[in-house]
Amino acid sequence: MTAVDLSDERLRQATGLRGSATALVNRVRAGELGVLPVIAGLLVICVVLQILNPIFLSSTNLVNLLMECVPVGIIALGIVSVLLVGQIDLSVGSISGLAAAIMAILFVKEGWPAWLAVLVALAAGCAIGLLYAEIYNRVGIPTFVITLAGLLSFLGLQLKALGAIGSVNLPFDSGLVEFAQLRFVPPWLSYVIVLLAAGVLFAVGLRTARIRRTANLSARSTRFLLVRSGVLVAGLGFAVWYLNRARGVGWMFVLFVALALVLHYGLTSTKWGKAVYAVGGNVEAARRAGINVRLIYASVFAICTTLAAFGGILGVARLAAANQASGGGDVNLNAIAAAVIGGTSLFGGRGTAFAAVLGVLVIQAISSGLTLLSLDSSYRFLVTGVVLLLAVGVDSLARRTRTSHGRA
């Protein structure tokens, strides 16, 4: 443990809320920025776009923004898991399009039940990830090359599967389309979910604090945990109230957040998650520590491609059609950009599942705001590229700062 870590421990133990705040400042100075840069950037983007167009922060536009960000956001969750081990997947867009085509063909043309068509498409996505891992583990070809080959190959399979017509329309009255377009959480239930989230946060924090005290380590005070949960209730409660002025919170967005929470739990509270960070931090040290590195690579690639397939399915359900453009365009790059902008390090070993949530909100905010300003896509690509460059620059500078403070 470094001197800064010891100082943080003593501050939290000695002065409660004030100590936690001081420890946070110390960590920021030491390069432990976390999600602070992306939150600050998101606030700046929202303020600027609201000044340029007062409709941007209207409840109706925010509801649409949240729904639109889900397909790419789910794909970005998978990208986060791969980046954490220091690898990359360039084919998530093609995989999402292929999975969407498989689902649409089985559901519409073959008459399969929607749930079975979705499961087959997800299984196909998972199989692709396992194939990537097998090639990497046995042959050692860089994942950049493997997934680039996959991008081209699976795009070809998608075009072949859709045939000359090139499009399959989903029934508007199907449960899949209704879920992606029309299903929203009842107002009363949305407030219940907020209270449950705050309660779970407090309970988990209290349990963690008790475990740390039992081990004679510093722990956050009960007062701090209550204040944190209260802030969460106030923040989420206001957001839910504001969104309920329009259509409310979409079930599809709730599903996205739930997936992020599941991945966050897996990364932070399981042996698998600790192994993922260990491999991303130093793969040779992880191997010598007895971690099955090959299995970790297989698991993260399977998660990545499965989530890519799921995101593609929800994307075509949102549009009620699977076509040759599904998964194409900027889907691939936006998913990778969302993970990086959200704070996941390209160097591996640093990042959280919430990076995908925050990153895709930034990208979708830019897209929505510029659309409201009647600007074409050229400006969106330009602004997103600048934001991505800034995010990577901040990560590089933070990495240097951590190294100088002995936290690399």
Secondary structure, DSSP 4 states (H G I P E B T S, - for coil): --HHHHHHHHHHHHHHHHHHHHHHHHHHHTT--TTHHHHHHHHHHHHHHHHH-TTTTSHHHHHHHHHHTHHHHHHHHHHHHHHHTT---S-HHHHHHHHHHHHHIIIIIS---HHHHHHHHHHHHHHHHHHHHHHHHHH---HHHHHHHHHHHHHHHHHHHHTTT-EEEPPTTSHHHHHHHT-B--HHHHHHHHHHHHHHHHHHHHHHHHHHHHTT-----HHHHHHHHHHHHHHHHHHHHHHTTTT--BHHHHHHHHHHHHHHHHHHHSHHHHHHHHHHH-HHHHHHTT--HHHHHHHHHHHHHHHHHHHHHHHHHHHTEEETTTT-TTHHHHHHHHHHHTT--TTSS---THHHHHHHHHHHHHHHHHHHTT--HHHHHHHHHHHHHHHHHHHHHHHHHHHHTT--
